[in-house]
Amino acid sequence: MSGHSKWNNIKRKKEKTDGAKAKVFTKIGRELAVAVKEGGGPDPNSNSKLKDCIAKAKAANVPNDNIDRIIKKAAGDGDDTKYENITYEGYGPNGIAVIVETLTDNRNRTAGDVRHYFDKFGGNLGTTGCVSFMFASKGVIIIEKEGLEEDKVMEDCLEAGASDFQADEDVFEIYTEPEDFSGVRDDLEKKGYEFVSAEVEMVPNTYSTLTEEESITKMQRLLDALEDNDDVQNVWHNWDNPDSDDQE
């Protein structure tokens, strides 16, 4: 299982400007609000969806005050915005598989935007299921290597129930089955580990490369456009671009 694409994504998120960081906070805030309303209330002990969102928010360095404020607002009557989860699937340049997960209060606006991005940058939006079979849903936990002993981390992860463990250049990558993710994460948290990232992701079964400069540029611009859209929560793809630290 290739992992460097994931780490490039994390590095990019860590190096974002304050403006882009605010956008990330806004998107995670929207996820938190939906988790409160749809997952069963503001208590993470009885709302596993919210608990997972809080862990994701903390890994993205969202301040605790922000998290608490969003949860309180969503639990009260102050925000009656209705969001729905819509997932789009399509192809980037040269058939790169792309999955776009959105939370939107206006499906027509979001569908129009997503279709426009694919058309503009050499791809095409497909039908539901056209590329998702090329991905597997997995819990992915990223821990920075610095100061940690690999054998000890691997032992702790496998003991916690992880299905796969890999050491990359800068990080440890821990994979779990989706249903085991929360338990593994909680167990590692109790052991004192801090996470660069922790969430359930769509992981490609195989990766594809692009060799033409024009296709690489268009693919990057497609990912940038999707990422900049406030309705887009996650973008998963099977583009393997090992020469770039600037990949989504």
Phi and psi restraints in degrees (value plus and minus 20) as a CYANA .aco file:
   2 SER   PHI     -93.3   -53.3
   2 SER   PSI     119.6   159.6
   3 GLY   PHI    -142.9  -102.9
   3 GLY   PSI     -37.9     2.1
   4 HIS   PHI     -85.0   -45.0
   4 HIS   PSI     -48.0    -8.0
   5 SER   PHI     -81.0   -41.0
   5 SER   PSI     -60.7   -20.7
   6 LYS   PHI     -83.4   -43.4
   6 LYS   PSI     -65.3   -25.3
   7 TRP   PHI     -86.6   -46.6
   7 TRP   PSI     -56.7   -16.7
   8 ASN   PHI     -79.4   -39.4
   8 ASN   PSI     -60.8   -20.8
   9 ASN   PHI     -80.1   -40.1
   9 ASN   PSI     -65.8   -25.8
  10 ILE   PHI     -85.0   -45.0
  10 ILE   PSI     -65.2   -25.2
  11 LYS   PHI     -78.1   -38.1
  11 LYS   PSI     -62.4   -22.4
  12 ARG   PHI     -82.0   -42.0
  12 ARG   PSI     -62.9   -22.9
  13 LYS   PHI     -84.8   -44.8
  13 LYS   PSI     -56.3   -16.3
  14 LYS   PHI     -89.6   -49.6
  14 LYS   PSI     -49.0    -9.0
  15 GLU   PHI    -114.7   -74.7
  15 GLU   PSI     -12.1    27.9
  16 LYS   PHI     -85.6   -45.6
  16 LYS   PSI     135.8   175.8
  17 THR   PHI     -90.2   -50.2
  17 THR   PSI     146.6   186.6
  18 ASP   PHI     -79.6   -39.6
  18 ASP   PSI     -57.8   -17.8
  19 GLY   PHI     -82.9   -42.9
  19 GLY   PSI     -64.9   -24.9
  20 ALA   PHI     -89.1   -49.1
  20 ALA   PSI     -54.1   -14.1
  21 LYS   PHI     -83.5   -43.5
  21 LYS   PSI     -59.5   -19.5
  22 ALA   PHI     -80.8   -40.8
  22 ALA   PSI     -56.1   -16.1
  23 LYS   PHI     -86.1   -46.1
  23 LYS   PSI     -61.3   -21.3
  24 VAL   PHI     -81.9   -41.9
  24 VAL   PSI     -63.9   -23.9
  25 PHE   PHI     -80.3   -40.3
  25 PHE   PSI     -61.3   -21.3
  26 THR   PHI     -81.9   -41.9
  26 THR   PSI     -62.9   -22.9
  27 LYS   PHI     -86.4   -46.4
  27 LYS   PSI     -62.9   -22.9
  28 ILE   PHI     -86.9   -46.9
  28 ILE   PSI     -54.9   -14.9
  29 GLY   PHI     -80.8   -40.8
  29 GLY   PSI     -59.3   -19.3
  30 ARG   PHI     -85.1   -45.1
  30 ARG   PSI     -60.8   -20.8
  31 GLU   PHI     -83.1   -43.1
  31 GLU   PSI     -61.6   -21.6
  32 LEU   PHI     -81.6   -41.6
  32 LEU   PSI     -64.7   -24.7
  33 ALA   PHI     -82.3   -42.3
  33 ALA   PSI     -63.2   -23.2
  34 VAL   PHI     -85.8   -45.8
  34 VAL   PSI     -58.8   -18.8
  35 ALA   PHI     -82.7   -42.7
  35 ALA   PSI     -58.2   -18.2
  36 VAL   PHI     -84.8   -44.8
  36 VAL   PSI     -65.9   -25.9
  37 LYS   PHI     -94.0   -54.0
  37 LYS   PSI     -56.1   -16.1
  38 GLU   PHI    -123.2   -83.2
  38 GLU   PSI     -40.5    -0.5
  39 GLY   PHI    -111.9   -71.9
  39 GLY   PSI     -32.6     7.4
  40 GLY   PHI     100.4   140.4
  40 GLY   PSI      10.2    50.2
  41 GLY   PHI      84.4   124.4
  41 GLY   PSI    -199.0  -159.0
  42 PRO   PHI    -106.9   -66.9
  42 PRO   PSI     -17.9    22.1
  43 ASP   PHI    -117.6   -77.6
  43 ASP   PSI      90.8   130.8
  44 PRO   PHI     -83.9   -43.9
  44 PRO   PSI     -40.3    -0.3
  45 ASN   PHI     -88.9   -48.9
  45 ASN   PSI     -46.7    -6.7
  46 SER   PHI    -133.9   -93.9
  46 SER   PSI     -18.4    21.6
  47 ASN   PHI    -146.7  -106.7
  47 ASN   PSI      71.9   111.9
  48 SER   PHI     -84.6   -44.6
  48 SER   PSI     -52.3   -12.3
  49 LYS   PHI     -83.9   -43.9
  49 LYS   PSI     -62.8   -22.8
  50 LEU   PHI     -86.0   -46.0
  50 LEU   PSI     -60.4   -20.4
  51 LYS   PHI     -78.9   -38.9
  51 LYS   PSI     -63.1   -23.1
  52 ASP   PHI     -84.7   -44.7
  52 ASP   PSI     -60.3   -20.3
  53 CYS   PHI     -85.8   -45.8
  53 CYS   PSI     -59.1   -19.1
  54 ILE   PHI     -83.6   -43.6
  54 ILE   PSI     -61.8   -21.8
  55 ALA   PHI     -83.0   -43.0
  55 ALA   PSI     -60.4   -20.4
  56 LYS   PHI     -83.7   -43.7
  56 LYS   PSI     -63.2   -23.2
  57 ALA   PHI     -82.5   -42.5
  57 ALA   PSI     -62.5   -22.5
  58 LYS   PHI     -86.4   -46.4
  58 LYS   PSI     -57.6   -17.6
  59 ALA   PHI     -84.8   -44.8
  59 ALA   PSI     -48.6    -8.6
  60 ALA   PHI    -109.9   -69.9
  60 ALA   PSI     -10.1    29.9
  61 ASN   PHI      44.8    84.8
  61 ASN   PSI       9.3    49.3
  62 VAL   PHI     -92.0   -52.0
  62 VAL   PSI     106.3   146.3
  63 PRO   PHI     -79.1   -39.1
  63 PRO   PSI     125.5   165.5
  64 ASN   PHI     -78.2   -38.2
  64 ASN   PSI     -56.4   -16.4
  65 ASP   PHI     -81.5   -41.5
  65 ASP   PSI     -60.6   -20.6
  66 ASN   PHI     -82.5   -42.5
  66 ASN   PSI     -65.0   -25.0
  67 ILE   PHI     -80.4   -40.4
  67 ILE   PSI     -68.5   -28.5
  68 ASP   PHI     -81.3   -41.3
  68 ASP   PSI     -61.6   -21.6
  69 ARG   PHI     -84.3   -44.3
  69 ARG   PSI     -63.2   -23.2
  70 ILE   PHI     -83.5   -43.5
  70 ILE   PSI     -63.3   -23.3
  71 ILE   PHI     -84.1   -44.1
  71 ILE   PSI     -64.0   -24.0
  72 LYS   PHI     -83.1   -43.1
  72 LYS   PSI     -61.9   -21.9
  73 LYS   PHI     -84.2   -44.2
  73 LYS   PSI     -63.4   -23.4
  74 ALA   PHI     -87.2   -47.2
  74 ALA   PSI     -51.2   -11.2
  75 ALA   PHI     -97.9   -57.9
  75 ALA   PSI     -41.2    -1.2
  76 GLY   PHI    -110.9   -70.9
  76 GLY   PSI    -182.3  -142.3
  77 ASP   PHI    -121.8   -81.8
  77 ASP   PSI     -10.8    29.2
  78 GLY   PHI     -97.9   -57.9
  78 GLY   PSI     -33.5     6.5
  79 ASP   PHI    -155.9  -115.9
  79 ASP   PSI      88.6   128.6
  80 ASP   PHI    -128.2   -88.2
  80 ASP   PSI      -0.5    39.5
  81 THR   PHI     -86.1   -46.1
  81 THR   PSI     111.8   151.8
  82 LYS   PHI    -123.4   -83.4
  82 LYS   PSI      98.1   138.1
  83 TYR   PHI    -125.9   -85.9
  83 TYR   PSI     127.4   167.4
  84 GLU   PHI    -146.1  -106.1
  84 GLU   PSI     126.2   166.2
  85 ASN   PHI    -103.1   -63.1
  85 ASN   PSI     101.8   141.8
  86 ILE   PHI    -150.5  -110.5
  86 ILE   PSI     110.0   150.0
  87 THR   PHI    -130.9   -90.9
  87 THR   PSI     111.3   151.3
  88 TYR   PHI    -131.5   -91.5
  88 TYR   PSI     126.5   166.5
  89 GLU   PHI    -148.6  -108.6
  89 GLU   PSI     124.4   164.4
  90 GLY   PHI    -189.8  -149.8
  90 GLY   PSI    -188.6  -148.6
  91 TYR   PHI    -145.3  -105.3
  91 TYR   PSI     113.4   153.4
  92 GLY   PHI    -104.8   -64.8
  92 GLY   PSI    -188.5  -148.5
  93 PRO   PHI     -74.0   -34.0
  93 PRO   PSI     120.3   160.3
  94 ASN   PHI      38.1    78.1
  94 ASN   PSI       8.2    48.2
  95 GLY   PHI      59.8    99.8
  95 GLY   PSI      -3.8    36.2
  96 ILE   PHI     -82.2   -42.2
  96 ILE   PSI     108.3   148.3
  97 ALA   PHI     -97.9   -57.9
  97 ALA   PSI     112.5   152.5
  98 VAL   PHI    -154.4  -114.4
  98 VAL   PSI     112.1   152.1
  99 ILE   PHI    -137.8   -97.8
  99 ILE   PSI     109.6   149.6
 100 VAL   PHI    -139.3   -99.3
 100 VAL   PSI      96.4   136.4
 101 GLU   PHI    -119.6   -79.6
 101 GLU   PSI     108.0   148.0
 102 THR   PHI    -146.1  -106.1
 102 THR   PSI     136.4   176.4
 103 LEU   PHI    -145.8  -105.8
 103 LEU   PSI      93.5   133.5
 104 THR   PHI    -154.7  -114.7
 104 THR   PSI     129.8   169.8
 105 ASP   PHI    -123.8   -83.8
 105 ASP   PSI     -12.5    27.5
 106 ASN   PHI    -173.3  -133.3
 106 ASN   PSI      71.4   111.4
 107 ARG   PHI     -84.4   -44.4
 107 ARG   PSI     -50.6   -10.6
 108 ASN   PHI     -86.3   -46.3
 108 ASN   PSI     -63.3   -23.3
 109 ARG   PHI     -81.1   -41.1
 109 ARG   PSI     -68.1   -28.1
 110 THR   PHI     -85.3   -45.3
 110 THR   PSI     -64.6   -24.6
 111 ALA   PHI     -81.1   -41.1
 111 ALA   PSI     -61.5   -21.5
 112 GLY   PHI     -84.0   -44.0
 112 GLY   PSI     -62.3   -22.3
 113 ASP   PHI     -84.0   -44.0
 113 ASP   PSI     -68.8   -28.8
 114 VAL   PHI     -82.6   -42.6
 114 VAL   PSI     -64.5   -24.5
 115 ARG   PHI     -80.8   -40.8
 115 ARG   PSI     -60.2   -20.2
 116 HIS   PHI     -81.7   -41.7
 116 HIS   PSI     -63.4   -23.4
 117 TYR   PHI     -82.7   -42.7
 117 TYR   PSI     -65.4   -25.4
 118 PHE   PHI     -81.3   -41.3
 118 PHE   PSI     -66.0   -26.0
 119 ASP   PHI     -83.8   -43.8
 119 ASP   PSI     -61.9   -21.9
 120 LYS   PHI     -87.3   -47.3
 120 LYS   PSI     -53.5   -13.5
 121 PHE   PHI    -131.6   -91.6
 121 PHE   PSI      14.3    54.3
 122 GLY   PHI      58.8    98.8
 122 GLY   PSI       0.4    40.4
 123 GLY   PHI    -139.1   -99.1
 123 GLY   PSI    -188.6  -148.6
 124 ASN   PHI    -173.9  -133.9
 124 ASN   PSI     119.3   159.3
 125 LEU   PHI     -95.8   -55.8
 125 LEU   PSI     113.9   153.9
 126 GLY   PHI    -128.9   -88.9
 126 GLY   PSI    -187.3  -147.3
 127 THR   PHI    -114.2   -74.2
 127 THR   PSI     142.2   182.2
 128 THR   PHI     -77.1   -37.1
 128 THR   PSI     108.1   148.1
 129 GLY   PHI      74.2   114.2
 129 GLY   PSI     -23.9    16.1
 130 CYS   PHI     -89.5   -49.5
 130 CYS   PSI     -47.4    -7.4
 131 VAL   PHI    -148.7  -108.7
 131 VAL   PSI     -33.5     6.5
 132 SER   PHI     -82.1   -42.1
 132 SER   PSI     -44.2    -4.2
 133 PHE   PHI     -87.1   -47.1
 133 PHE   PSI     -33.8     6.2
 134 MET   PHI    -109.1   -69.1
 134 MET   PSI     -18.3    21.7
 135 PHE   PHI    -145.0  -105.0
 135 PHE   PSI     139.4   179.4
 136 ALA   PHI    -147.2  -107.2
 136 ALA   PSI     117.1   157.1
 137 SER   PHI     -96.9   -56.9
 137 SER   PSI     103.2   143.2
 138 LYS   PHI    -162.2  -122.2
 138 LYS   PSI     126.4   166.4
 139 GLY   PHI     -95.9   -55.9
 139 GLY   PSI     113.4   153.4
 140 VAL   PHI    -148.0  -108.0
 140 VAL   PSI     102.3   142.3
 141 ILE   PHI    -141.1  -101.1
 141 ILE   PSI     108.0   148.0
 142 ILE   PHI    -133.9   -93.9
 142 ILE   PSI     107.1   147.1
 143 ILE   PHI    -144.8  -104.8
 143 ILE   PSI     112.2   152.2
 144 GLU   PHI     -87.9   -47.9
 144 GLU   PSI     120.4   160.4
 145 LYS   PHI     -92.0   -52.0
 145 LYS   PSI     -51.7   -11.7
 146 GLU   PHI     -70.7   -30.7
 146 GLU   PSI     104.2   144.2
 147 GLY   PHI      60.4   100.4
 147 GLY   PSI     -17.5    22.5
 148 LEU   PHI    -131.9   -91.9
 148 LEU   PSI     129.4   169.4
 149 GLU   PHI    -115.5   -75.5
 149 GLU   PSI     102.3   142.3
 150 GLU   PHI     -77.3   -37.3
 150 GLU   PSI     -66.3   -26.3
 151 ASP   PHI     -80.9   -40.9
 151 ASP   PSI     -59.3   -19.3
 152 LYS   PHI     -88.5   -48.5
 152 LYS   PSI     -63.7   -23.7
 153 VAL   PHI     -83.2   -43.2
 153 VAL   PSI     -64.5   -24.5
 154 MET   PHI     -81.9   -41.9
 154 MET   PSI     -62.7   -22.7
 155 GLU   PHI     -80.9   -40.9
 155 GLU   PSI     -65.1   -25.1
 156 ASP   PHI     -83.5   -43.5
 156 ASP   PSI     -60.5   -20.5
 157 CYS   PHI     -88.2   -48.2
 157 CYS   PSI     -65.5   -25.5
 158 LEU   PHI     -88.1   -48.1
 158 LEU   PSI     -56.1   -16.1
 159 GLU   PHI     -84.0   -44.0
 159 GLU   PSI     -53.0   -13.0
 160 ALA   PHI     -96.4   -56.4
 160 ALA   PSI     -34.4     5.6
 161 GLY   PHI      92.9   132.9
 161 GLY   PSI      -7.8    32.2
 162 ALA   PHI     -85.2   -45.2
 162 ALA   PSI     129.2   169.2
 163 SER   PHI    -114.7   -74.7
 163 SER   PSI     -40.0     0.0
 164 ASP   PHI    -175.5  -135.5
 164 ASP   PSI     127.7   167.7
 165 PHE   PHI    -158.1  -118.1
 165 PHE   PSI     111.0   151.0
 166 GLN   PHI    -156.8  -116.8
 166 GLN   PSI     123.1   163.1
 167 ALA   PHI    -125.0   -85.0
 167 ALA   PSI      97.2   137.2
 168 ASP   PHI    -115.1   -75.1
 168 ASP   PSI    -192.9  -152.9
 169 GLU   PHI     -82.9   -42.9
 169 GLU   PSI     -62.9   -22.9
 170 ASP   PHI    -132.5   -92.5
 170 ASP   PSI     -37.3     2.7
 171 VAL   PHI    -159.0  -119.0
 171 VAL   PSI     144.4   184.4
 172 PHE   PHI    -120.8   -80.8
 172 PHE   PSI     114.9   154.9
 173 GLU   PHI    -133.3   -93.3
 173 GLU   PSI     101.3   141.3
 174 ILE   PHI    -134.1   -94.1
 174 ILE   PSI     109.8   149.8
 175 TYR   PHI    -136.3   -96.3
 175 TYR   PSI     122.2   162.2
 176 THR   PHI    -154.7  -114.7
 176 THR   PSI     143.5   183.5
 177 GLU   PHI     -89.7   -49.7
 177 GLU   PSI     128.5   168.5
 178 PRO   PHI     -74.0   -34.0
 178 PRO   PSI     -60.3   -20.3
 179 GLU   PHI     -92.9   -52.9
 179 GLU   PSI     -37.5     2.5
 180 ASP   PHI    -115.9   -75.9
 180 ASP   PSI     -28.1    11.9
 181 PHE   PHI     -76.5   -36.5
 181 PHE   PSI     -72.5   -32.5
 182 SER   PHI     -80.5   -40.5
 182 SER   PSI     -61.9   -21.9
 183 GLY   PHI     -85.3   -45.3
 183 GLY   PSI     -62.6   -22.6
 184 VAL   PHI     -85.4   -45.4
 184 VAL   PSI     -66.2   -26.2
 185 ARG   PHI     -79.9   -39.9
 185 ARG   PSI     -66.2   -26.2
 186 ASP   PHI     -82.7   -42.7
 186 ASP   PSI     -60.0   -20.0
 187 ASP   PHI     -83.5   -43.5
 187 ASP   PSI     -63.9   -23.9
 188 LEU   PHI     -88.9   -48.9
 188 LEU   PSI     -54.6   -14.6
 189 GLU   PHI     -83.8   -43.8
 189 GLU   PSI     -61.4   -21.4
 190 LYS   PHI     -85.0   -45.0
 190 LYS   PSI     -46.9    -6.9
 191 LYS   PHI    -102.8   -62.8
 191 LYS   PSI     -19.5    20.5
 192 GLY   PHI      76.7   116.7
 192 GLY   PSI     -13.3    26.7
 193 TYR   PHI     -98.5   -58.5
 193 TYR   PSI     122.9   162.9
 194 GLU   PHI    -130.0   -90.0
 194 GLU   PSI     126.3   166.3
 195 PHE   PHI    -131.4   -91.4
 195 PHE   PSI     118.1   158.1
 196 VAL   PHI     -95.8   -55.8
 196 VAL   PSI     -55.2   -15.2
 197 SER   PHI    -176.4  -136.4
 197 SER   PSI     126.5   166.5
 198 ALA   PHI    -176.1  -136.1
 198 ALA   PSI      86.0   126.0
 199 GLU   PHI    -185.4  -145.4
 199 GLU   PSI     145.1   185.1
 200 VAL   PHI    -103.5   -63.5
 200 VAL   PSI     108.2   148.2
 201 GLU   PHI    -147.1  -107.1
 201 GLU   PSI     144.7   184.7
 202 MET   PHI    -115.8   -75.8
 202 MET   PSI      87.4   127.4
 203 VAL   PHI    -120.2   -80.2
 203 VAL   PSI     107.4   147.4
 204 PRO   PHI     -84.2   -44.2
 204 PRO   PSI     122.5   162.5
 205 ASN   PHI     -93.5   -53.5
 205 ASN   PSI     -55.3   -15.3
 206 THR   PHI    -160.8  -120.8
 206 THR   PSI     136.8   176.8
 207 TYR   PHI    -131.2   -91.2
 207 TYR   PSI     134.2   174.2
 208 SER   PHI    -142.7  -102.7
 208 SER   PSI     126.2   166.2
 209 THR   PHI    -128.1   -88.1
 209 THR   PSI     138.7   178.7
 210 LEU   PHI    -138.1   -98.1
 210 LEU   PSI     116.3   156.3
 211 THR   PHI    -131.5   -91.5
 211 THR   PSI     -45.7    -5.7
 212 GLU   PHI    -105.0   -65.0
 212 GLU   PSI     114.5   154.5
 213 GLU   PHI     -78.0   -38.0
 213 GLU   PSI     -59.2   -19.2
 214 GLU   PHI     -83.2   -43.2
 214 GLU   PSI     -62.7   -22.7
 215 SER   PHI     -86.4   -46.4
 215 SER   PSI     -59.5   -19.5
 216 ILE   PHI     -82.3   -42.3
 216 ILE   PSI     -65.4   -25.4
 217 THR   PHI     -82.3   -42.3
 217 THR   PSI     -65.6   -25.6
 218 LYS   PHI     -84.2   -44.2
 218 LYS   PSI     -60.2   -20.2
 219 MET   PHI     -83.7   -43.7
 219 MET   PSI     -63.3   -23.3
 220 GLN   PHI     -84.0   -44.0
 220 GLN   PSI     -59.5   -19.5
 221 ARG   PHI     -88.7   -48.7
 221 ARG   PSI     -54.4   -14.4
 222 LEU   PHI     -81.8   -41.8
 222 LEU   PSI     -66.9   -26.9
 223 LEU   PHI     -84.9   -44.9
 223 LEU   PSI     -60.2   -20.2
 224 ASP   PHI     -82.0   -42.0
 224 ASP   PSI     -64.7   -24.7
 225 ALA   PHI     -83.3   -43.3
 225 ALA   PSI     -63.4   -23.4
 226 LEU   PHI     -83.8   -43.8
 226 LEU   PSI     -64.6   -24.6
 227 GLU   PHI     -83.5   -43.5
 227 GLU   PSI     -53.8   -13.8
 228 ASP   PHI     -97.6   -57.6
 228 ASP   PSI     -31.7     8.3
 229 ASN   PHI    -100.1   -60.1
 229 ASN   PSI     106.8   146.8
 230 ASP   PHI     -82.7   -42.7
 230 ASP   PSI     -46.5    -6.5
 231 ASP   PHI     -98.4   -58.4
 231 ASP   PSI     -38.8     1.2
 232 VAL   PHI    -105.1   -65.1
 232 VAL   PSI     102.7   142.7
 233 GLN   PHI    -113.5   -73.5
 233 GLN   PSI     -64.8   -24.8
 234 ASN   PHI    -163.3  -123.3
 234 ASN   PSI     127.1   167.1
 235 VAL   PHI    -147.9  -107.9
 235 VAL   PSI     100.5   140.5
 236 TRP   PHI    -132.6   -92.6
 236 TRP   PSI     121.3   161.3
 237 HIS   PHI    -175.0  -135.0
 237 HIS   PSI     147.9   187.9
 238 ASN   PHI    -133.2   -93.2
 238 ASN   PSI       9.1    49.1
 239 TRP   PHI     -99.9   -59.9
 239 TRP   PSI     101.2   141.2
 240 ASP   PHI    -121.6   -81.6
 240 ASP   PSI      87.2   127.2
 241 ASN   PHI    -144.9  -104.9
 241 ASN   PSI      54.2    94.2
 242 PRO   PHI     -85.2   -45.2
 242 PRO   PSI     -37.1     2.9
 243 ASP   PHI    -106.8   -66.8
 243 ASP   PSI     -22.2    17.8
 244 SER   PHI    -141.7  -101.7
 244 SER   PSI     112.1   152.1
 245 ASP   PHI    -112.0   -72.0
 245 ASP   PSI     -12.9    27.1
 246 ASP   PHI    -132.4   -92.4
 246 ASP   PSI       7.3    47.3
 247 GLN   PHI    -110.8   -70.8
 247 GLN   PSI     125.5   165.5
